[in-house]
Amino acid sequence: HKFLRMKQNIGTIDKLIRILIAIIIAVLYFTQMISGTFAIVLLALAFVFIATSAVGTCPLYLPFNFSTKEK
């Protein structure tokens, strides 16, 4: 549960961009425009984008004390 208690650092526009990229990756995969290992890596990235958007925290931002969240 520690991940869920992390300080949120993803703003609205950041979330929308992450979700849009995840949707584009999914469309490319399901229309078979991408395949193989490359597709699996991108699908994993899409999953991470959806998960971090849902939680509102990007662990990669934490070491740099970076945030796109509106104050």
C-alpha positions as CSV (number, residue, x, y, z in Angstrom):
1,H,0.0,0.0,0.0
2,K,3.0,2.3,0.2
3,F,2.7,3.0,-3.6
4,L,-0.8,4.2,-3.1
5,R,0.3,6.6,-0.3
6,M,3.0,8.3,-2.4
7,K,2.6,11.9,-3.1
8,Q,0.8,12.5,-6.3
9,N,3.0,14.1,-8.9
10,I,1.1,13.7,-12.2
11,G,-1.1,16.6,-13.4
12,T,-4.2,16.5,-15.6
13,I,-2.5,17.2,-18.9
14,D,0.3,14.6,-18.1
15,K,-2.5,12.0,-17.3
16,L,-4.3,12.8,-20.6
17,I,-1.1,12.4,-22.6
18,R,-0.2,9.1,-20.9
19,I,-3.7,7.8,-21.6
20,L,-3.7,9.0,-25.2
21,I,-0.3,7.3,-25.8
22,A,-1.6,4.1,-24.2
23,I,-4.7,4.1,-26.5
24,I,-2.5,4.7,-29.6
25,I,-0.3,1.8,-28.6
26,A,-3.3,-0.4,-28.1
27,V,-4.8,0.6,-31.4
28,L,-1.5,-0.1,-33.2
29,Y,-1.3,-3.5,-31.6
30,F,-4.9,-4.6,-32.2
31,T,-4.8,-3.4,-35.9
32,Q,-1.5,-5.5,-36.2
33,M,0.5,-2.5,-37.2
34,I,3.0,-3.5,-34.5
35,S,3.9,-7.0,-33.4
36,G,6.5,-9.2,-31.8
37,T,8.8,-8.1,-29.0
38,F,8.5,-4.5,-29.9
39,A,4.7,-4.7,-29.4
40,I,5.0,-6.5,-26.1
41,V,7.4,-3.8,-24.8
42,L,5.1,-1.0,-26.0
43,L,2.1,-2.8,-24.4
44,A,4.0,-3.0,-21.1
45,L,4.7,0.7,-21.4
46,A,1.0,1.4,-22.1
47,F,0.1,-0.6,-19.0
48,V,2.5,1.5,-16.9
49,F,1.1,4.7,-18.3
50,I,-2.5,3.7,-17.5
51,A,-1.5,2.5,-14.0
52,T,0.5,5.6,-13.1
53,S,-2.3,7.8,-14.5
54,A,-4.9,6.0,-12.3
55,V,-2.7,6.3,-9.2
56,G,-1.5,9.8,-10.0
57,T,2.1,9.1,-9.2
58,C,5.1,8.5,-11.4
59,P,7.9,6.7,-9.5
60,L,10.4,8.0,-12.0
61,Y,9.6,11.6,-11.1
62,L,10.3,11.0,-7.4
63,P,14.1,11.0,-7.3
64,F,14.2,14.2,-9.3
65,N,11.4,15.9,-7.1
66,F,9.6,16.6,-10.4
67,S,5.9,17.1,-10.6
68,T,3.4,18.1,-13.3
69,K,0.6,18.3,-10.8
70,E,-1.1,21.7,-10.5
71,K,-0.7,23.5,-7.2
